[in-house]
């Protein structure tokens, strides 16, 4: 190891280990974690270090403390399948979570180069852009931005404003079904804005997903970029239908 390589703080290692325990089902929502004394013995550290790790987990919403009682698991990472059909509400309901969405902005603007290429448009052509947050049990798990060809779906924004559902809005515009043509996943660090919306810290790990959806005729319907909170979601590859 290079002497210039930054060493991971002990408390951060403990936080990651406990998060992994929750992700693997050793502790489930509502379970009480071992006491500070027990965790200190397990990791060979003092209580102050354990307390720092638990505070870190509480700040991300993974655990919460009950005064005089202990620290309890608030949630575990949500399994979120990525496959031929990506449907937020259905995916979370199948995972036993309560889905919800918050709209950040809805607008029509000129397509940038990447949006134009993905949607088979010219740069500067109008696109409808829908930005928001997807939540599971009231906790934000993903920040998203979706672009749609405006001339192809002139009434889409109205339907999105009403339903907040991409599937319902596209159906109202005549798209009965759409499937995922491509997905690219990249590990990133949260920016200040992303951290604020996802209720994590700036620089925390996130996973960026870039996807293109097409209709039954393989015509691009949506170009989407999503940023998943790293500790709250486990992305799984589902079998093609």
Steps between C-alpha positions, in 0.01 A plus 500: 500500500633842412591714798300778332177297480233628733408256775133430564395626846416220744151635565428498125607136477262414784217689328560307178513166683171563679339626179607176331348302789169677439520454121560126545202464733684439829300792637160590356286815530394544862784287643707640781873511433748370761587745775796737474687277745435191288602677180812637668599144593421369151712757319766551769443874535374742761139610530572844354603339169189281497285803578653684204414208268140482626461875459618467141241229433227707664582799277435285191171376647611139536454487879340712768556529874232472767594681815564256781437201276769469236557525126257337256508419130284743308531335163719273291612559141218448252541237227437681173500289181645638177375309198289521188223683685591748773189612688566689823170448680469134407862426593468654845164341571645159413782575746242571773562874503261795472592700185456873454632779279581866552518732200795740490433655160308446176589707196545508124842610376756443226662157492869479579734285294458179703122530517480567127714199411308266732158613374599520131452876493708798397677699768269784598178317417238537775486237775276464803714456812370348823722519811411359837562267790384143542437392859460170681311514830547877502878482455652636174691227319549647154515838331403487132484707184306375196480660156230428241463622138256790530369501143420128521313536831367858514265436797744298712578773753133542584466128568823488702386793714174321574626146564878528566520160330703467180319177410155659542601818318644314201194277485279810489712611201443172318804299614349178631832344593869588505813304579858568597736505200818574695627571852840630608599498868783710641618553859512867599527732800204713602514868414371763741160514328464122474596459866241758604217330314599143594567597865856371493837670532686665215751249366305194613490214247216502248432293190411676177276318253462625142221329308313521172144369470334419167144430386374188324647626171843557661454877480666677798243632747710599802859585586546474875779564746454381860722539804445231764601546864767232531409365843125491441467301179628168372468497123434152362502383140172329420459233233377627163129446440 
